[in-house]
Amino acid sequence: MDPRIERIKNAADYLVGVLAGRQPEIGIVLGSGLGKLADQIADPLVIPYKDIPGFPVSTAIGAVSTTMKATGWTSSSSPSA
């Protein structure tokens, strides 16, 4: 298998496991300077980039681009449930 495809599959499998059956309607990945916007999300699921297999982590000074936040759960279970 192409190593790029394998990295993508590993990352996707990890995210499916973290979501544990939940299906977010919205996923947000923000760049530098937009972290305060993400702080406005109620009941977020935060996934550190460093935990996702094969996912790049920013090395920019002051970058907080180390999380993914998802909200808008389509089932009755939310990340805090």
GUGU-779716 format. One record per residue: residue number from 1; residue in one letter; x, z, y of N, C-alpha, C, CB in turn. Coordinates in Angstrom, 1 decimal, decimal comma, padded with zeros to 4 digits. Atoms other than C-alpha are relative to their C-alpha. Glycine has a CB too. Example, Ala and Ser with C-alpha at 12.3 -4.5 7.8 and 13.67 -1.06 7.14 Angstrom:
REM GUGU-779716
<1 'a' <000,9 000,0 -001,2> <012,3 007,8 -004,5> <000,9 000,0 001,2> <-001,0 001,2 000,0>>;
<2 's' <-000,9 000,0 -001,1> <013,7 007,1 -001,1> <-000,8 000,8 001,1> <000,4 -001,4 000,5>>;
***
This chain:
REM GUGU-779716
<1 'm' <000,9 000,0 -001,2> <000,0 000,0 000,0> <000,9 000,0 001,2> <-001,0 001,2 000,0>>;
<2 'd' <-000,7 000,1 -001,2> <001,2 -000,8 003,5> <000,1 001,5 000,6> <-000,7 -000,9 001,1>>;
<3 'p' <-000,1 -001,3 -000,5> <002,6 002,5 005,0> <-000,8 000,3 001,2> <001,5 000,3 000,3>>;
<4 'r' <000,9 -000,3 -001,2> <000,6 002,1 008,2> <-001,4 000,3 -000,5> <000,1 -001,3 000,9>>;
<5 'i' <001,3 -000,3 000,6> <-002,6 001,9 006,2> <-000,1 001,3 -000,6> <-000,4 -001,1 -001,0>>;
<6 'e' <000,0 -001,3 000,7> <-001,6 004,9 004,2> <000,0 001,1 001,1> <001,2 000,1 -000,9>>;
<7 'r' <000,0 -001,0 -001,0> <-000,9 006,9 007,4> <-001,4 000,1 000,6> <001,0 -000,3 001,1>>;
<8 'i' <001,3 000,0 -000,5> <-004,3 005,9 008,8> <-001,0 000,7 -000,9> <-000,5 -001,4 000,3>>;
<9 'k' <000,9 -000,6 001,0> <-006,1 006,8 005,6> <000,3 001,5 -000,1> <000,3 -000,6 -001,4>>;
<10 'n' <-000,3 -001,4 000,0> <-004,3 010,2 005,5> <-000,6 000,7 001,2> <001,5 000,3 -000,1>>;
<11 'a' <000,5 -000,6 -001,2> <-005,3 011,0 009,1> <-001,6 000,0 -000,1> <000,4 -000,8 001,2>>;
<12 'a' <001,4 000,0 000,1> <-008,9 009,9 008,4> <-000,5 001,0 -001,0> <-000,5 -001,4 -000,4>>;
<13 'd' <000,4 -001,0 001,1> <-009,1 012,0 005,2> <000,1 001,4 000,6> <000,9 -000,2 -001,2>>;
<14 'y' <-000,2 -001,3 -000,6> <-007,8 015,0 007,1> <-001,2 000,3 001,0> <001,3 000,1 000,8>>;
<15 'l' <001,0 -000,3 -001,0> <-010,4 014,6 009,9> <-001,4 000,1 -000,7> <-000,1 -001,2 001,0>>;
<16 'v' <001,3 -000,1 000,8> <-013,3 014,1 007,4> <000,0 001,5 -000,6> <000,0 -001,0 -001,2>>;
<17 'g' <000,0 -001,4 000,5> <-012,2 017,4 005,8> <-000,2 001,1 001,0> <001,4 000,3 -000,7>>;
<18 'v' <000,2 -000,9 -001,1> <-012,0 019,2 009,1> <-001,5 000,0 000,5> <000,9 -000,3 001,2>>;
<19 'l' <001,4 000,1 -000,5> <-015,5 018,0 010,1> <-000,9 000,6 -001,0> <-000,3 -001,5 000,2>>;
<20 'a' <000,8 -000,7 001,0> <-016,9 019,3 006,8> <-001,4 -000,4 000,0> <000,1 001,5 000,2>>;
<21 'g' <001,3 000,5 000,0> <-019,9 017,1 006,8> <-000,7 -000,2 001,3> <-000,8 000,8 -000,9>>;
<22 'r' <000,7 000,1 -001,3> <-020,7 017,3 010,5> <000,3 -001,4 000,5> <000,6 001,0 001,0>>;
<23 'q' <-000,1 001,3 -000,5> <-021,1 014,0 012,3> <-000,1 000,0 001,5> <-001,0 -001,0 -000,6>>;
<24 'p' <000,1 000,0 -001,5> <-020,1 014,1 016,0> <-000,5 -001,3 000,5> <001,4 000,3 000,5>>;
<25 'e' <000,5 001,2 -000,7> <-021,9 011,6 018,3> <001,1 -000,4 001,0> <-001,3 000,3 000,6>>;
<26 'i' <-001,0 000,2 -001,0> <-019,0 011,9 020,8> <001,3 000,5 -000,4> <-000,5 000,5 001,4>>;
<27 'g' <-001,3 -000,5 000,1> <-015,3 012,2 020,5> <000,8 -000,4 001,2> <000,7 -000,7 -001,3>>;
<28 'i' <-000,7 000,3 -001,2> <-013,0 012,5 023,5> <001,5 000,2 -000,2> <-000,6 001,0 001,1>>;
<29 'v' <-001,5 -000,1 -000,1> <-009,3 011,9 023,8> <000,3 -000,3 001,4> <000,7 -001,0 -001,0>>;
<30 'l' <-000,3 000,2 -001,4> <-008,1 012,4 027,3> <001,5 -000,1 000,3> <-000,6 001,2 000,8>>;
<31 'g' <-001,4 000,0 -000,4> <-004,9 011,6 029,1> <000,4 001,1 000,9> <000,3 -001,4 000,6>>;
<32 's' <-000,5 -001,0 -000,9> <-002,8 013,6 031,4> <-000,9 000,2 001,2> <001,4 -000,3 000,5>>;
<33 'g' <000,8 -000,3 -001,2> <-004,7 015,4 034,2> <-001,5 000,1 -000,2> <000,3 -001,0 001,0>>;
<34 'l' <001,4 -000,1 000,2> <-008,1 015,3 032,6> <-000,5 001,1 -000,9> <-000,4 -001,4 -000,6>>;
<35 'g' <000,3 -001,1 000,9> <-008,0 018,4 030,5> <-001,1 000,9 000,5> <001,2 000,9 -000,2>>;
<36 'k' <001,0 -000,8 -000,5> <-010,3 020,2 032,9> <-001,4 -000,6 -000,3> <000,1 000,2 001,5>>;
<37 'l' <001,2 000,6 000,4> <-013,0 017,7 032,0> <-000,4 000,5 -001,4> <000,1 -001,6 000,1>>;
<38 'a' <000,3 -000,5 001,3> <-012,7 018,7 028,4> <-000,4 001,4 -000,1> <001,3 -000,2 -000,9>>;
<39 'd' <000,4 -001,4 000,0> <-013,1 022,3 029,3> <-001,5 000,2 000,3> <000,8 000,8 001,1>>;
<40 'q' <001,5 -000,1 -000,3> <-016,7 021,5 030,4> <-000,9 -000,2 -001,3> <-000,3 -001,1 001,0>>;
<41 'i' <000,7 000,2 001,2> <-017,7 020,7 026,8> <-000,5 001,3 -000,6> <000,8 -000,9 -001,0>>;
<42 'a' <000,5 -001,2 000,7> <-020,0 023,3 025,2> <000,2 -000,2 -001,5> <-001,5 000,2 000,4>>;
<43 'd' <-000,1 000,0 001,5> <-019,3 024,2 021,6> <000,9 -001,1 -000,5> <-001,4 -000,1 -000,6>>;
<44 'p' <-000,9 001,1 000,5> <-016,3 021,9 021,1> <000,7 000,4 -001,3> <001,1 -000,3 001,0>>;
<45 'l' <-000,9 -000,1 001,2> <-014,4 021,4 017,9> <001,3 -000,5 000,5> <-000,5 -000,8 -001,3>>;
<46 'v' <-001,3 000,4 -000,5> <-010,7 021,3 018,9> <000,9 -000,2 -001,2> <000,5 001,1 001,0>>;
<47 'i' <-000,9 000,3 001,1> <-008,3 019,6 016,5> <001,4 -000,3 000,6> <-000,5 -001,2 -000,8>>;
<48 'p' <-001,3 000,3 -000,5> <-004,6 019,8 017,4> <000,6 -001,2 -000,6> <001,0 001,2 -000,2>>;
<49 'y' <-000,6 001,2 000,5> <-002,8 016,5 017,2> <001,0 000,3 -001,1> <000,6 -000,8 001,1>>;
<50 'k' <-001,1 -000,4 000,9> <000,1 018,2 015,4> <-000,5 000,3 -001,4> <000,8 001,2 000,5>>;
<51 'd' <000,6 -000,3 001,3> <-002,3 019,1 012,5> <-000,4 -001,3 -000,7> <-001,1 000,9 000,1>>;
<52 'i' <000,5 001,2 000,6> <-003,4 015,5 011,9> <001,2 -000,8 -000,6> <-000,7 -000,9 001,0>>;
<53 'p' <-001,2 000,7 000,6> <-001,0 013,8 009,4> <000,2 -001,4 000,6> <-000,3 -000,2 -001,5>>;
<54 'g' <-000,4 001,3 -000,5> <000,9 010,9 010,9> <-000,4 -000,3 001,5> <-000,5 -001,1 -000,8>>;
<55 'f' <000,4 000,2 -001,4> <-000,6 011,4 014,4> <001,1 000,3 001,0> <-001,3 000,9 000,3>>;
<56 'p' <-001,1 -000,3 -000,9> <001,8 011,1 017,3> <-000,4 001,1 001,0> <000,3 -001,3 000,9>>;
<57 'v' <000,1 -001,1 -001,0> <002,3 014,1 019,6> <000,7 -000,4 001,2> <000,5 001,3 -000,6>>;
<58 's' <-000,6 000,3 -001,3> <003,0 013,6 023,3> <001,3 000,9 000,2> <-001,0 000,2 001,1>>;
<59 't' <-001,2 -000,7 -000,3> <006,5 014,6 024,4> <000,1 000,0 001,5> <001,2 -000,6 -000,6>>;
<60 'a' <-000,1 000,0 -001,4> <005,7 014,1 028,1> <-000,1 001,5 000,5> <-001,2 -000,8 000,6>>;
<61 'i' <000,0 -001,4 -000,6> <006,5 017,2 030,2> <-001,3 000,3 000,7> <001,1 000,1 001,1>>;
<62 'g' <001,3 -000,4 -000,5> <003,4 019,1 031,0> <-001,2 -000,6 -000,6> <000,0 -000,2 001,5>>;
<63 'a' <001,1 000,7 000,6> <001,2 017,0 028,8> <-000,7 001,0 -000,9> <000,4 -001,2 -000,9>>;
<64 'v' <000,8 -000,9 000,8> <-001,7 018,9 027,2> <-000,7 -000,9 -001,0> <-000,9 000,9 000,8>>;
<65 's' <000,7 000,9 000,8> <-002,7 015,9 025,1> <000,3 000,3 -001,5> <000,5 -001,5 000,2>>;
<66 't' <-000,2 -000,4 001,4> <-002,5 017,9 021,9> <-001,3 000,4 -000,7> <001,0 001,2 000,0>>;
<67 't' <001,2 -000,3 000,7> <-006,1 018,3 021,1> <-001,0 -001,1 000,1> <-000,6 001,2 000,7>>;
<68 'm' <001,2 000,9 000,0> <-009,2 016,3 020,2> <-001,2 000,9 000,1> <000,0 -001,0 -001,2>>;
<69 'k' <001,2 -000,8 -000,1> <-012,6 017,6 021,2> <-001,1 -000,9 -000,4> <-000,2 000,7 001,4>>;
<70 'a' <001,2 000,8 000,4> <-015,8 016,5 019,6> <-001,2 000,9 000,2> <000,1 -000,4 -001,5>>;
<71 't' <001,3 -000,7 -000,2> <-019,4 017,4 020,4> <-001,1 -000,9 -000,3> <000,0 000,6 001,5>>;
<72 'g' <001,2 000,8 000,3> <-022,9 016,2 020,0> <-000,3 -000,1 -001,5> <000,2 -001,4 000,6>>;
<73 'w' <000,2 -000,1 001,5> <-023,5 017,3 016,4> <-001,3 -000,6 -000,3> <000,2 001,4 -000,5>>;
<74 't' <001,2 000,6 000,4> <-026,1 015,3 014,6> <-000,7 000,8 -001,1> <000,2 -001,4 -000,5>>;
<75 's' <000,7 -000,9 001,0> <-026,8 018,0 012,0> <-000,2 001,4 000,7> <000,9 000,2 -001,3>>;
<76 's' <000,2 -001,3 -000,6> <-027,9 021,6 012,6> <001,2 000,9 000,0> <-001,2 000,7 -000,8>>;
<77 's' <-001,3 -000,9 000,0> <-024,4 022,9 011,8> <000,9 -000,5 001,1> <000,6 -000,1 -001,4>>;
<78 's' <-001,0 000,3 -001,1> <-022,0 023,0 014,7> <001,3 000,7 -000,4> <-000,5 000,5 001,4>>;
<79 'p' <-001,3 -000,6 000,3> <-018,3 024,0 014,7> <000,0 001,5 -000,1> <001,0 -000,4 000,9>>;
<80 's' <000,0 -001,4 000,0> <-019,2 027,6 015,4> <-000,9 000,6 -001,0> <-000,4 000,5 001,4>>;
<81 'a' <000,9 -000,5 001,1> <-021,8 027,8 012,6> <000,7 000,4 -001,2> <-001,1 -001,1 -000,3>>;
***
